[in-house]
Amino acid sequence: MDESDFSVLKIEWNQESVGNFEITEEIARRYKSKPQMTLVSEYKVEKNGIRFSSRYFIEEAYIGKKGKKFISSETTVIYRDYKFFTVETEIKY
């Protein structure tokens, strides 16, 4: 959280809130492991008081019985080079 204006800068989701999480749980059962999903969004780009995404990260991993972590997939999206513009309208009666 940005303490100067209390903006949310980072969101971490609970893995069980992911759509179709039961599929991930089924995969974990097949591997005899526990699922560990990490989902993080960061909002560090600010323009005129509005926050925009700067980074998104998702990791699908499974923790085995001995505590060993197997990463099935990992995706990082970096947002940059935003193009800000102004839209003006004119109303005629």
mmCIF file as gemmi writes it, N, C-alpha and C atoms, coordinates in Angstrom:
data_model
loop_
_atom_site.group_PDB
_atom_site.id
_atom_site.type_symbol
_atom_site.label_atom_id
_atom_site.label_alt_id
_atom_site.label_comp_id
_atom_site.label_asym_id
_atom_site.label_entity_id
_atom_site.label_seq_id
_atom_site.pdbx_PDB_ins_code
_atom_site.Cartn_x
_atom_site.Cartn_y
_atom_site.Cartn_z
_atom_site.occupancy
_atom_site.B_iso_or_equiv
_atom_site.pdbx_formal_charge
_atom_site.auth_seq_id
_atom_site.auth_asym_id
_atom_site.pdbx_PDB_model_num
ATOM 1 N N . MET Axp A 1 ? 0.842 -1.167 0 1 0 ? 1 A 1
ATOM 2 C CA . MET Axp A 1 ? 0 0 0 1 0 ? 1 A 1
ATOM 3 C C . MET Axp A 1 ? 0.893 1.237 0 1 0 ? 1 A 1
ATOM 4 N N . ASP Axp A 2 ? 0.518 2.199 -0.819 1 0 ? 2 A 1
ATOM 5 C CA . ASP Axp A 2 ? 1.216 3.481 -0.845 1 0 ? 2 A 1
ATOM 6 C C . ASP Axp A 2 ? 0.703 4.302 0.337 1 0 ? 2 A 1
ATOM 7 N N . GLU Axp A 3 ? 1.572 4.571 1.282 1 0 ? 3 A 1
ATOM 8 C CA . GLU Axp A 3 ? 1.134 5.258 2.504 1 0 ? 3 A 1
ATOM 9 C C . GLU Axp A 3 ? 0.785 6.722 2.279 1 0 ? 3 A 1
ATOM 10 N N . SER Axp A 4 ? 1.224 7.313 1.164 1 0 ? 4 A 1
ATOM 11 C CA . SER Axp A 4 ? 0.9 8.719 0.926 1 0 ? 4 A 1
ATOM 12 C C . SER Axp A 4 ? -0.557 8.904 0.501 1 0 ? 4 A 1
ATOM 13 N N . ASP Axp A 5 ? -1.115 7.932 -0.235 1 0 ? 5 A 1
ATOM 14 C CA . ASP Axp A 5 ? -2.51 8.06 -0.667 1 0 ? 5 A 1
ATOM 15 C C . ASP Axp A 5 ? -3.327 6.779 -0.458 1 0 ? 5 A 1
ATOM 16 N N . PHE Axp A 6 ? -2.712 5.788 0.209 1 0 ? 6 A 1
ATOM 17 C CA . PHE Axp A 6 ? -3.369 4.517 0.546 1 0 ? 6 A 1
ATOM 18 C C . PHE Axp A 6 ? -3.812 3.724 -0.688 1 0 ? 6 A 1
ATOM 19 N N . SER Axp A 7 ? -3.106 3.905 -1.797 1 0 ? 7 A 1
ATOM 20 C CA . SER Axp A 7 ? -3.393 3.132 -3.011 1 0 ? 7 A 1
ATOM 21 C C . SER Axp A 7 ? -2.921 1.696 -2.835 1 0 ? 7 A 1
ATOM 22 N N . VAL Axp A 8 ? -3.666 0.788 -3.431 1 0 ? 8 A 1
ATOM 23 C CA . VAL Axp A 8 ? -3.263 -0.616 -3.447 1 0 ? 8 A 1
ATOM 24 C C . VAL Axp A 8 ? -2.172 -0.773 -4.494 1 0 ? 8 A 1
ATOM 25 N N . LEU Axp A 9 ? -1.006 -1.281 -4.097 1 0 ? 9 A 1
ATOM 26 C CA . LEU Axp A 9 ? 0.117 -1.464 -4.998 1 0 ? 9 A 1
ATOM 27 C C . LEU Axp A 9 ? 0.328 -2.922 -5.376 1 0 ? 9 A 1
ATOM 28 N N . LYS Axp A 10 ? -0.23 -3.832 -4.571 1 0 ? 10 A 1
ATOM 29 C CA . LYS Axp A 10 ? 0.008 -5.249 -4.806 1 0 ? 10 A 1
ATOM 30 C C . LYS Axp A 10 ? -1.185 -6.049 -4.294 1 0 ? 10 A 1
ATOM 31 N N . ILE Axp A 11 ? -1.596 -7.027 -5.101 1 0 ? 11 A 1
ATOM 32 C CA . ILE Axp A 11 ? -2.67 -7.929 -4.707 1 0 ? 11 A 1
ATOM 33 C C . ILE Axp A 11 ? -2.15 -9.356 -4.839 1 0 ? 11 A 1
ATOM 34 N N . GLU Axp A 12 ? -2.319 -10.146 -3.78 1 0 ? 12 A 1
ATOM 35 C CA . GLU Axp A 12 ? -1.977 -11.561 -3.814 1 0 ? 12 A 1
ATOM 36 C C . GLU Axp A 12 ? -3.271 -12.329 -3.579 1 0 ? 12 A 1
ATOM 37 N N . TRP Axp A 13 ? -3.611 -13.225 -4.526 1 0 ? 13 A 1
ATOM 38 C CA . TRP Axp A 13 ? -4.854 -13.965 -4.431 1 0 ? 13 A 1
ATOM 39 C C . TRP Axp A 13 ? -4.686 -15.259 -3.658 1 0 ? 13 A 1
ATOM 40 N N . ASN Axp A 14 ? -5.763 -15.646 -2.994 1 0 ? 14 A 1
ATOM 41 C CA . ASN Axp A 14 ? -5.845 -16.959 -2.369 1 0 ? 14 A 1
ATOM 42 C C . ASN Axp A 14 ? -6.009 -17.97 -3.501 1 0 ? 14 A 1
ATOM 43 N N . GLN Axp A 15 ? -5.211 -19.02 -3.492 1 0 ? 15 A 1
ATOM 44 C CA . GLN Axp A 15 ? -5.23 -19.983 -4.595 1 0 ? 15 A 1
ATOM 45 C C . GLN Axp A 15 ? -6.592 -20.618 -4.815 1 0 ? 15 A 1
ATOM 46 N N . GLU Axp A 16 ? -7.377 -20.755 -3.778 1 0 ? 16 A 1
ATOM 47 C CA . GLU Axp A 16 ? -8.682 -21.395 -3.915 1 0 ? 16 A 1
ATOM 48 C C . GLU Axp A 16 ? -9.701 -20.494 -4.609 1 0 ? 16 A 1
ATOM 49 N N . SER Axp A 17 ? -9.357 -19.21 -4.786 1 0 ? 17 A 1
ATOM 50 C CA . SER Axp A 17 ? -10.264 -18.304 -5.485 1 0 ? 17 A 1
ATOM 51 C C . SER Axp A 17 ? -10.073 -18.368 -6.998 1 0 ? 17 A 1
ATOM 52 N N . VAL Axp A 18 ? -9.086 -19.133 -7.458 1 0 ? 18 A 1
ATOM 53 C CA . VAL Axp A 18 ? -8.818 -19.281 -8.883 1 0 ? 18 A 1
ATOM 54 C C . VAL Axp A 18 ? -9.916 -20.124 -9.514 1 0 ? 18 A 1
ATOM 55 N N . GLY Axp A 19 ? -10.412 -19.695 -10.652 1 0 ? 19 A 1
ATOM 56 C CA . GLY Axp A 19 ? -11.438 -20.451 -11.358 1 0 ? 19 A 1
ATOM 57 C C . GLY Axp A 19 ? -10.954 -21.853 -11.694 1 0 ? 19 A 1
ATOM 58 N N . ASN Axp A 20 ? -11.825 -22.823 -11.55 1 0 ? 20 A 1
ATOM 59 C CA . ASN Axp A 20 ? -11.53 -24.229 -11.844 1 0 ? 20 A 1
ATOM 60 C C . ASN Axp A 20 ? -10.373 -24.78 -11.007 1 0 ? 20 A 1
ATOM 61 N N . PHE Axp A 21 ? -10.223 -24.307 -9.778 1 0 ? 21 A 1
ATOM 62 C CA . PHE Axp A 21 ? -9.14 -24.778 -8.914 1 0 ? 21 A 1
ATOM 63 C C . PHE Axp A 21 ? -9.237 -26.274 -8.652 1 0 ? 21 A 1
ATOM 64 N N . GLU Axp A 22 ? -10.448 -26.824 -8.768 1 0 ? 22 A 1
ATOM 65 C CA . GLU Axp A 22 ? -10.617 -28.264 -8.548 1 0 ? 22 A 1
ATOM 66 C C . GLU Axp A 22 ? -9.806 -29.083 -9.556 1 0 ? 22 A 1
ATOM 67 N N . ILE Axp A 23 ? -9.549 -28.543 -10.738 1 0 ? 23 A 1
ATOM 68 C CA . ILE Axp A 23 ? -8.707 -29.231 -11.725 1 0 ? 23 A 1
ATOM 69 C C . ILE Axp A 23 ? -7.271 -29.308 -11.204 1 0 ? 23 A 1
ATOM 70 N N . THR Axp A 24 ? -6.778 -28.217 -10.635 1 0 ? 24 A 1
ATOM 71 C CA . THR Axp A 24 ? -5.433 -28.191 -10.057 1 0 ? 24 A 1
ATOM 72 C C . THR Axp A 24 ? -5.335 -29.171 -8.897 1 0 ? 24 A 1
ATOM 73 N N . GLU Axp A 25 ? -6.393 -29.245 -8.085 1 0 ? 25 A 1
ATOM 74 C CA . GLU Axp A 25 ? -6.398 -30.193 -6.973 1 0 ? 25 A 1
ATOM 75 C C . GLU Axp A 25 ? -6.365 -31.634 -7.476 1 0 ? 25 A 1
ATOM 76 N N . GLU Axp A 26 ? -7.059 -31.911 -8.567 1 0 ? 26 A 1
ATOM 77 C CA . GLU Axp A 26 ? -7.052 -33.265 -9.146 1 0 ? 26 A 1
ATOM 78 C C . GLU Axp A 26 ? -5.663 -33.626 -9.672 1 0 ? 26 A 1
ATOM 79 N N . ILE Axp A 27 ? -5.001 -32.694 -10.311 1 0 ? 27 A 1
ATOM 80 C CA . ILE Axp A 27 ? -3.633 -32.926 -10.785 1 0 ? 27 A 1
ATOM 81 C C . ILE Axp A 27 ? -2.722 -33.222 -9.595 1 0 ? 27 A 1
ATOM 82 N N . ALA Axp A 28 ? -2.891 -32.459 -8.523 1 0 ? 28 A 1
ATOM 83 C CA . ALA Axp A 28 ? -2.075 -32.671 -7.313 1 0 ? 28 A 1
ATOM 84 C C . ALA Axp A 28 ? -2.297 -34.069 -6.743 1 0 ? 28 A 1
ATOM 85 N N . ARG Axp A 29 ? -3.538 -34.531 -6.732 1 0 ? 29 A 1
ATOM 86 C CA . ARG Axp A 29 ? -3.823 -35.884 -6.234 1 0 ? 29 A 1
ATOM 87 C C . ARG Axp A 29 ? -3.094 -36.935 -7.069 1 0 ? 29 A 1
ATOM 88 N N . ARG Axp A 30 ? -3.069 -36.735 -8.381 1 0 ? 30 A 1
ATOM 89 C CA . ARG Axp A 30 ? -2.37 -37.693 -9.257 1 0 ? 30 A 1
ATOM 90 C C . ARG Axp A 30 ? -0.877 -37.744 -8.963 1 0 ? 30 A 1
ATOM 91 N N . TYR Axp A 31 ? -0.306 -36.583 -8.617 1 0 ? 31 A 1
ATOM 92 C CA . TYR Axp A 31 ? 1.122 -36.514 -8.268 1 0 ? 31 A 1
ATOM 93 C C . TYR Axp A 31 ? 1.38 -36.817 -6.795 1 0 ? 31 A 1
ATOM 94 N N . LYS Axp A 32 ? 0.31 -37.103 -6.045 1 0 ? 32 A 1
ATOM 95 C CA . LYS Axp A 32 ? 0.411 -37.321 -4.595 1 0 ? 32 A 1
ATOM 96 C C . LYS Axp A 32 ? 1.126 -36.151 -3.925 1 0 ? 32 A 1
ATOM 97 N N . SER Axp A 33 ? 0.62 -34.955 -4.221 1 0 ? 33 A 1
ATOM 98 C CA . SER Axp A 33 ? 1.219 -33.729 -3.696 1 0 ? 33 A 1
ATOM 99 C C . SER Axp A 33 ? 0.12 -32.73 -3.354 1 0 ? 33 A 1
ATOM 100 N N . LYS Axp A 34 ? 0.538 -31.564 -2.9 1 0 ? 34 A 1
ATOM 101 C CA . LYS Axp A 34 ? -0.4 -30.486 -2.584 1 0 ? 34 A 1
ATOM 102 C C . LYS Axp A 34 ? -0.171 -29.347 -3.573 1 0 ? 34 A 1
ATOM 103 N N . PRO Axp A 35 ? -1.259 -28.749 -4.074 1 0 ? 35 A 1
ATOM 104 C CA . PRO Axp A 35 ? -1.086 -27.645 -5.012 1 0 ? 35 A 1
ATOM 105 C C . PRO Axp A 35 ? -0.634 -26.376 -4.293 1 0 ? 35 A 1
ATOM 106 N N . GLN Axp A 36 ? 0.152 -25.587 -4.995 1 0 ? 36 A 1
ATOM 107 C CA . GLN Axp A 36 ? 0.555 -24.272 -4.475 1 0 ? 36 A 1
ATOM 108 C C . GLN Axp A 36 ? 0.533 -23.292 -5.637 1 0 ? 36 A 1
ATOM 109 N N . MET Axp A 37 ? -0.524 -22.504 -5.695 1 0 ? 37 A 1
ATOM 110 C CA . MET Axp A 37 ? -0.667 -21.496 -6.743 1 0 ? 37 A 1
ATOM 111 C C . MET Axp A 37 ? -0.291 -20.141 -6.154 1 0 ? 37 A 1
ATOM 112 N N . THR Axp A 38 ? 0.544 -19.416 -6.876 1 0 ? 38 A 1
ATOM 113 C CA . THR Axp A 38 ? 0.918 -18.069 -6.474 1 0 ? 38 A 1
ATOM 114 C C . THR Axp A 38 ? 0.445 -17.121 -7.559 1 0 ? 38 A 1
ATOM 115 N N . LEU Axp A 39 ? -0.373 -16.148 -7.185 1 0 ? 39 A 1
ATOM 116 C CA . LEU Axp A 39 ? -0.889 -15.155 -8.126 1 0 ? 39 A 1
ATOM 117 C C . LEU Axp A 39 ? -0.694 -13.775 -7.525 1 0 ? 39 A 1
ATOM 118 N N . VAL Axp A 40 ? 0.021 -12.913 -8.245 1 0 ? 40 A 1
ATOM 119 C CA . VAL Axp A 40 ? 0.329 -11.583 -7.735 1 0 ? 40 A 1
ATOM 120 C C . VAL Axp A 40 ? 0.145 -10.563 -8.851 1 0 ? 40 A 1
ATOM 121 N N . SER Axp A 41 ? -0.531 -9.469 -8.552 1 0 ? 41 A 1
ATOM 122 C CA . SER Axp A 41 ? -0.629 -8.323 -9.458 1 0 ? 41 A 1
ATOM 123 C C . SER Axp A 41 ? -0.04 -7.112 -8.751 1 0 ? 41 A 1
ATOM 124 N N . GLU Axp A 42 ? 0.756 -6.333 -9.484 1 0 ? 42 A 1
ATOM 125 C CA . GLU Axp A 42 ? 1.343 -5.112 -8.932 1 0 ? 42 A 1
ATOM 126 C C . GLU Axp A 42 ? 0.856 -3.915 -9.741 1 0 ? 42 A 1
ATOM 127 N N . TYR Axp A 43 ? 0.655 -2.817 -9.042 1 0 ? 43 A 1
ATOM 128 C CA . TYR Axp A 43 ? 0.123 -1.59 -9.641 1 0 ? 43 A 1
ATOM 129 C C . TYR Axp A 43 ? 1.035 -0.419 -9.28 1 0 ? 43 A 1
ATOM 130 N N . LYS Axp A 44 ? 2.162 -0.333 -9.939 1 0 ? 44 A 1
ATOM 131 C CA . LYS Axp A 44 ? 3.147 0.694 -9.596 1 0 ? 44 A 1
ATOM 132 C C . LYS Axp A 44 ? 3.175 1.858 -10.579 1 0 ? 44 A 1
ATOM 133 N N . VAL Axp A 45 ? 2.375 1.789 -11.649 1 0 ? 45 A 1
ATOM 134 C CA . VAL Axp A 45 ? 2.299 2.89 -12.613 1 0 ? 45 A 1
ATOM 135 C C . VAL Axp A 45 ? 1.115 3.757 -12.219 1 0 ? 45 A 1
ATOM 136 N N . GLU Axp A 46 ? 1.361 5.06 -12.07 1 0 ? 46 A 1
ATOM 137 C CA . GLU Axp A 46 ? 0.304 5.971 -11.649 1 0 ? 46 A 1
ATOM 138 C C . GLU Axp A 46 ? 0.238 7.143 -12.615 1 0 ? 46 A 1
ATOM 139 N N . LYS Axp A 47 ? -0.96 7.499 -13.021 1 0 ? 47 A 1
ATOM 140 C CA . LYS Axp A 47 ? -1.182 8.643 -13.897 1 0 ? 47 A 1
ATOM 141 C C . LYS Axp A 47 ? -2.463 9.32 -13.447 1 0 ? 47 A 1
ATOM 142 N N . ASN Axp A 48 ? -2.351 10.58 -13.071 1 0 ? 48 A 1
ATOM 143 C CA . ASN Axp A 48 ? -3.512 11.373 -12.634 1 0 ? 48 A 1
ATOM 144 C C . ASN Axp A 48 ? -4.303 10.691 -11.522 1 0 ? 48 A 1
ATOM 145 N N . GLY Axp A 49 ? -3.592 10.064 -10.595 1 0 ? 49 A 1
ATOM 146 C CA . GLY Axp A 49 ? -4.238 9.446 -9.443 1 0 ? 49 A 1
ATOM 147 C C . GLY Axp A 49 ? -4.837 8.073 -9.711 1 0 ? 49 A 1
ATOM 148 N N . ILE Axp A 50 ? -4.666 7.538 -10.909 1 0 ? 50 A 1
ATOM 149 C CA . ILE Axp A 50 ? -5.194 6.217 -11.251 1 0 ? 50 A 1
ATOM 150 C C . ILE Axp A 50 ? -4.029 5.248 -11.371 1 0 ? 50 A 1
ATOM 151 N N . ARG Axp A 51 ? -4.158 4.096 -10.746 1 0 ? 51 A 1
ATOM 152 C CA . ARG Axp A 51 ? -3.114 3.067 -10.774 1 0 ? 51 A 1
ATOM 153 C C . ARG Axp A 51 ? -3.35 2.098 -11.933 1 0 ? 51 A 1
ATOM 154 N N . PHE Axp A 52 ? -2.258 1.723 -12.6 1 0 ? 52 A 1
ATOM 155 C CA . PHE Axp A 52 ? -2.309 0.788 -13.71 1 0 ? 52 A 1
ATOM 156 C C . PHE Axp A 52 ? -1.397 -0.395 -13.409 1 0 ? 52 A 1
ATOM 157 N N . SER Axp A 53 ? -1.706 -1.536 -13.999 1 0 ? 53 A 1
ATOM 158 C CA . SER Axp A 53 ? -0.893 -2.737 -13.789 1 0 ? 53 A 1
ATOM 159 C C . SER Axp A 53 ? 0.535 -2.504 -14.243 1 0 ? 53 A 1
ATOM 160 N N . SER Axp A 54 ? 1.472 -3.005 -13.452 1 0 ? 54 A 1
ATOM 161 C CA . SER Axp A 54 ? 2.878 -2.936 -13.834 1 0 ? 54 A 1
ATOM 162 C C . SER Axp A 54 ? 3.465 -4.335 -13.989 1 0 ? 54 A 1
ATOM 163 N N . ARG Axp A 55 ? 2.887 -5.312 -13.277 1 0 ? 55 A 1
ATOM 164 C CA . ARG Axp A 55 ? 3.417 -6.676 -13.344 1 0 ? 55 A 1
ATOM 165 C C . ARG Axp A 55 ? 2.336 -7.65 -12.88 1 0 ? 55 A 1
ATOM 166 N N . TYR Axp A 56 ? 2.327 -8.823 -13.523 1 0 ? 56 A 1
ATOM 167 C CA . TYR Axp A 56 ? 1.438 -9.912 -13.125 1 0 ? 56 A 1
ATOM 168 C C . TYR Axp A 56 ? 2.269 -11.184 -13.108 1 0 ? 56 A 1
ATOM 169 N N . PHE Axp A 57 ? 2.13 -11.971 -12.062 1 0 ? 57 A 1
ATOM 170 C CA . PHE Axp A 57 ? 2.909 -13.193 -11.912 1 0 ? 57 A 1
ATOM 171 C C . PHE Axp A 57 ? 1.994 -14.324 -11.474 1 0 ? 57 A 1
ATOM 172 N N . ILE Axp A 58 ? 2.137 -15.492 -12.117 1 0 ? 58 A 1
ATOM 173 C CA . ILE Axp A 58 ? 1.391 -16.678 -11.704 1 0 ? 58 A 1
ATOM 174 C C . ILE Axp A 58 ? 2.332 -17.87 -11.764 1 0 ? 58 A 1
ATOM 175 N N . GLU Axp A 59 ? 2.27 -18.673 -10.711 1 0 ? 59 A 1
ATOM 176 C CA . GLU Axp A 59 ? 3.085 -19.878 -10.642 1 0 ? 59 A 1
ATOM 177 C C . GLU Axp A 59 ? 2.195 -21.027 -10.191 1 0 ? 59 A 1
ATOM 178 N N . GLU Axp A 60 ? 2.233 -22.126 -10.947 1 0 ? 60 A 1
ATOM 179 C CA . GLU Axp A 60 ? 1.524 -23.349 -10.574 1 0 ? 60 A 1
ATOM 180 C C . GLU Axp A 60 ? 2.577 -24.35 -10.138 1 0 ? 60 A 1
ATOM 181 N N . ALA Axp A 61 ? 2.526 -24.733 -8.875 1 0 ? 61 A 1
ATOM 182 C CA . ALA Axp A 61 ? 3.527 -25.652 -8.335 1 0 ? 61 A 1
ATOM 183 C C . ALA Axp A 61 ? 2.832 -26.713 -7.483 1 0 ? 61 A 1
ATOM 184 N N . TYR Axp A 62 ? 3.589 -27.772 -7.225 1 0 ? 62 A 1
ATOM 185 C CA . TYR Axp A 62 ? 3.086 -28.87 -6.41 1 0 ? 62 A 1
ATOM 186 C C . TYR Axp A 62 ? 4.157 -29.234 -5.395 1 0 ? 62 A 1
ATOM 187 N N . ILE Axp A 63 ? 3.72 -29.435 -4.152 1 0 ? 63 A 1
ATOM 188 C CA . ILE Axp A 63 ? 4.632 -29.769 -3.069 1 0 ? 63 A 1
ATOM 189 C C . ILE Axp A 63 ? 4.48 -31.257 -2.755 1 0 ? 63 A 1
ATOM 190 N N . GLY Axp A 64 ? 5.582 -32.01 -2.91 1 0 ? 64 A 1
ATOM 191 C CA . GLY Axp A 64 ? 5.566 -33.451 -2.663 1 0 ? 64 A 1
ATOM 192 C C . GLY Axp A 64 ? 5.605 -33.778 -1.179 1 0 ? 64 A 1
ATOM 193 N N . LYS Axp A 65 ? 5.512 -35.042 -0.867 1 0 ? 65 A 1
ATOM 194 C CA . LYS Axp A 65 ? 5.48 -35.487 0.53 1 0 ? 65 A 1
ATOM 195 C C . LYS Axp A 65 ? 6.74 -35.117 1.297 1 0 ? 65 A 1
ATOM 196 N N . LYS Axp A 66 ? 7.863 -35.051 0.613 1 0 ? 66 A 1
ATOM 197 C CA . LYS Axp A 66 ? 9.117 -34.682 1.28 1 0 ? 66 A 1
ATOM 198 C C . LYS Axp A 66 ? 9.358 -33.179 1.285 1 0 ? 66 A 1
ATOM 199 N N . GLY Axp A 67 ? 8.376 -32.417 0.84 1 0 ? 67 A 1
ATOM 200 C CA . GLY Axp A 67 ? 8.486 -30.963 0.845 1 0 ? 67 A 1
ATOM 201 C C . GLY Axp A 67 ? 9.147 -30.382 -0.394 1 0 ? 67 A 1
ATOM 202 N N . LYS Axp A 68 ? 9.474 -31.226 -1.352 1 0 ? 68 A 1
ATOM 203 C CA . LYS Axp A 68 ? 10.104 -30.742 -2.575 1 0 ? 68 A 1
ATOM 204 C C . LYS Axp A 68 ? 9.065 -30.081 -3.47 1 0 ? 68 A 1
ATOM 205 N N . LYS Axp A 69 ? 9.434 -28.929 -4.013 1 0 ? 69 A 1
ATOM 206 C CA . LYS Axp A 69 ? 8.529 -28.146 -4.845 1 0 ? 69 A 1
ATOM 207 C C . LYS Axp A 69 ? 8.817 -28.419 -6.327 1 0 ? 69 A 1
ATOM 208 N N . PHE Axp A 70 ? 7.763 -28.787 -7.07 1 0 ? 70 A 1
ATOM 209 C CA . PHE Axp A 70 ? 7.838 -28.978 -8.509 1 0 ? 70 A 1
ATOM 210 C C . PHE Axp A 70 ? 7.026 -27.864 -9.164 1 0 ? 70 A 1
ATOM 211 N N . ILE Axp A 71 ? 7.689 -26.999 -9.952 1 0 ? 71 A 1
ATOM 212 C CA . ILE Axp A 71 ? 6.992 -25.907 -10.635 1 0 ? 71 A 1
ATOM 213 C C . ILE Axp A 71 ? 6.527 -26.414 -11.991 1 0 ? 71 A 1
ATOM 214 N N . SER Axp A 72 ? 5.219 -26.457 -12.162 1 0 ? 72 A 1
ATOM 215 C CA . SER Axp A 72 ? 4.614 -26.935 -13.398 1 0 ? 72 A 1
ATOM 216 C C . SER Axp A 72 ? 4.602 -25.845 -14.465 1 0 ? 72 A 1
ATOM 217 N N . SER Axp A 73 ? 4.275 -24.615 -14.055 1 0 ? 73 A 1
ATOM 218 C CA . SER Axp A 73 ? 4.278 -23.493 -14.993 1 0 ? 73 A 1
ATOM 219 C C . SER Axp A 73 ? 4.49 -22.19 -14.239 1 0 ? 73 A 1
ATOM 220 N N . GLU Axp A 74 ? 5.042 -21.239 -14.964 1 0 ? 74 A 1
ATOM 221 C CA . GLU Axp A 74 ? 5.32 -19.918 -14.382 1 0 ? 74 A 1
ATOM 222 C C . GLU Axp A 74 ? 5.191 -18.889 -15.497 1 0 ? 74 A 1
ATOM 223 N N . THR Axp A 75 ? 4.433 -17.847 -15.227 1 0 ? 75 A 1
ATOM 224 C CA . THR Axp A 75 ? 4.241 -16.785 -16.211 1 0 ? 75 A 1
ATOM 225 C C . THR Axp A 75 ? 4.411 -15.436 -15.521 1 0 ? 75 A 1
ATOM 226 N N . THR Axp A 76 ? 5.201 -14.575 -16.139 1 0 ? 76 A 1
ATOM 227 C CA . THR Axp A 76 ? 5.346 -13.209 -15.667 1 0 ? 76 A 1
ATOM 228 C C . THR Axp A 76 ? 5.026 -12.279 -16.827 1 0 ? 76 A 1
ATOM 229 N N . VAL Axp A 77 ? 4.14 -11.326 -16.586 1 0 ? 77 A 1
ATOM 230 C CA . VAL Axp A 77 ? 3.793 -10.322 -17.584 1 0 ? 77 A 1
ATOM 231 C C . VAL Axp A 77 ? 4.223 -8.974 -17.035 1 0 ? 77 A 1
ATOM 232 N N . ILE Axp A 78 ? 5.049 -8.265 -17.797 1 0 ? 78 A 1
ATOM 233 C CA . ILE Axp A 78 ? 5.498 -6.927 -17.419 1 0 ? 78 A 1
ATOM 234 C C . ILE Axp A 78 ? 4.779 -5.928 -18.328 1 0 ? 78 A 1
ATOM 235 N N . TYR Axp A 79 ? 4.085 -4.977 -17.734 1 0 ? 79 A 1
ATOM 236 C CA . TYR Axp A 79 ? 3.409 -3.929 -18.492 1 0 ? 79 A 1
ATOM 237 C C . TYR Axp A 79 ? 4.317 -2.705 -18.528 1 0 ? 79 A 1
ATOM 238 N N . ARG Axp A 80 ? 4.55 -2.184 -19.739 1 0 ? 80 A 1
ATOM 239 C CA . ARG Axp A 80 ? 5.383 -0.983 -19.861 1 0 ? 80 A 1
ATOM 240 C C . ARG Axp A 80 ? 4.996 -0.252 -21.138 1 0 ? 80 A 1
ATOM 241 N N . ASP Axp A 81 ? 5.612 0.885 -21.327 1 0 ? 81 A 1
ATOM 242 C CA . ASP Axp A 81 ? 5.366 1.714 -22.515 1 0 ? 81 A 1
ATOM 243 C C . ASP Axp A 81 ? 3.894 2.074 -22.672 1 0 ? 81 A 1
ATOM 244 N N . TYR Axp A 82 ? 3.275 2.464 -21.567 1 0 ? 82 A 1
ATOM 245 C CA . TYR Axp A 82 ? 1.886 2.901 -21.629 1 0 ? 82 A 1
ATOM 246 C C . TYR Axp A 82 ? 1.773 4.102 -22.554 1 0 ? 82 A 1
ATOM 247 N N . LYS Axp A 83 ? 0.695 4.162 -23.295 1 0 ? 83 A 1
ATOM 248 C CA . LYS Axp A 83 ? 0.398 5.292 -24.17 1 0 ? 83 A 1
ATOM 249 C C . LYS Axp A 83 ? -0.82 6.002 -23.594 1 0 ? 83 A 1
ATOM 250 N N . PHE Axp A 84 ? -0.578 7.112 -22.956 1 0 ? 84 A 1
ATOM 251 C CA . PHE Axp A 84 ? -1.667 7.877 -22.375 1 0 ? 84 A 1
ATOM 252 C C . PHE Axp A 84 ? -2.113 8.933 -23.376 1 0 ? 84 A 1
ATOM 253 N N . PHE Axp A 85 ? -3.4 9.154 -23.45 1 0 ? 85 A 1
ATOM 254 C CA . PHE Axp A 85 ? -3.934 10.142 -24.382 1 0 ? 85 A 1
ATOM 255 C C . PHE Axp A 85 ? -5.193 10.742 -23.784 1 0 ? 85 A 1
ATOM 256 N N . THR Axp A 86 ? -5.627 11.831 -24.38 1 0 ? 86 A 1
ATOM 257 C CA . THR Axp A 86 ? -6.816 12.531 -23.919 1 0 ? 86 A 1
ATOM 258 C C . THR Axp A 86 ? -7.895 12.421 -24.984 1 0 ? 86 A 1
ATOM 259 N N . VAL Axp A 87 ? -9.099 12.14 -24.554 1 0 ? 87 A 1
ATOM 260 C CA . VAL Axp A 87 ? -10.242 12.098 -25.455 1 0 ? 87 A 1
ATOM 261 C C . VAL Axp A 87 ? -11.123 13.282 -25.119 1 0 ? 87 A 1
ATOM 262 N N . GLU Axp A 88 ? -11.4 14.081 -26.111 1 0 ? 88 A 1
ATOM 263 C CA . GLU Axp A 88 ? -12.258 15.238 -25.897 1 0 ? 88 A 1
ATOM 264 C C . GLU Axp A 88 ? -13.531 15.076 -26.702 1 0 ? 88 A 1
ATOM 265 N N . THR Axp A 89 ? -14.608 15.595 -26.164 1 0 ? 89 A 1
ATOM 266 C CA . THR Axp A 89 ? -15.886 15.555 -26.867 1 0 ? 89 A 1
ATOM 267 C C . THR Axp A 89 ? -16.5 16.951 -26.86 1 0 ? 89 A 1
ATOM 268 N N . GLU Axp A 90 ? -17.333 17.155 -27.808 1 0 ? 90 A 1
ATOM 269 C CA . GLU Axp A 90 ? -18.045 18.434 -27.873 1 0 ? 90 A 1
ATOM 270 C C . GLU Axp A 90 ? -19.512 18.106 -28.084 1 0 ? 90 A 1
ATOM 271 N N . ILE Axp A 91 ? -20.362 18.736 -27.282 1 0 ? 91 A 1
ATOM 272 C CA . ILE Axp A 91 ? -21.798 18.5 -27.391 1 0 ? 91 A 1
ATOM 273 C C . ILE Axp A 91 ? -22.431 19.728 -28.039 1 0 ? 91 A 1
ATOM 274 N N . LYS Axp A 92 ? -23.154 19.51 -29.112 1 0 ? 92 A 1
ATOM 275 C CA . LYS Axp A 92 ? -23.857 20.614 -29.808 1 0 ? 92 A 1
ATOM 276 C C . LYS Axp A 92 ? -25.355 20.388 -29.686 1 0 ? 92 A 1
ATOM 277 N N . TYR Axp A 93 ? -26.06 21.442 -29.376 1 0 ? 93 A 1
ATOM 278 C CA . TYR Axp A 93 ? -27.528 21.378 -29.264 1 0 ? 93 A 1
ATOM 279 C C . TYR Axp A 93 ? -28.175 22.109 -30.399 1 0 ? 93 A 1
